[in-house]
Amino acid sequence: MKELEKTKRISIATTLFILVVLIGVLSFKRPKNLYIFNTVETLEKIGSENLFVSLDEINKPDYVLVDVRKHHDYNRGHLENAININSAAILDDENIGIFKELQNTNKTIVLYGKNPEQAIAPHMILYQLGYTNIKVLPIENSYDHNKLITKTVEVEKYANDIKGFIAESVKKTAEAAKAAEVVEKPKVVVKPQPKKVITIEKKRKAPVEGGC
């Protein structure tokens, strides 16, 4: 009877374990966003393409302006017909739906922010996800008495040899990290110990006994 009870317990435990595994497999969800291009591929592709557009081009009918600044800055003033998708929220379901719809309808998304650097970061993320219909407007936005001031800025182009540039950067970073690990050990100065002086006491002569 004891052996039978033990067998039943083992069987129940095995069944429960299998059920837990099945539930885990069935409830597992794939990541919502999967990268199509890695960072190196992204840099190579956008480095070989015309990433930037000018202010003169933004009125094309197939261009959609996207302001990646915060909602507060957008409300203070923005380019005409631009929609606001803050860079911190570009991967939200609603915003990904907008990007997918624009790509499916052959629209070109033009990102802009306070400066080009603010727009390039979300551009790279979206490009890695497969949104190749995205460009950047190289401008700087500021305010004068709540009036939006927009001016074009020159942006340095990507290096031609992206792989070489990245490899060199990685090498320099590794060398810097290695140098930081090497800490010069402080020199230990050993002071000479003073010699001990041993004083030898002279034996006193015993007094002569008796007398004349």
Summary of the structure (lengths in Angstrom):
residues: 212
radius of gyration: 37.9
end to end distance: 121.6
largest distance: 145.4
contacts: 438
relative contact order: 0.12
helix: 44%
strand: 13%
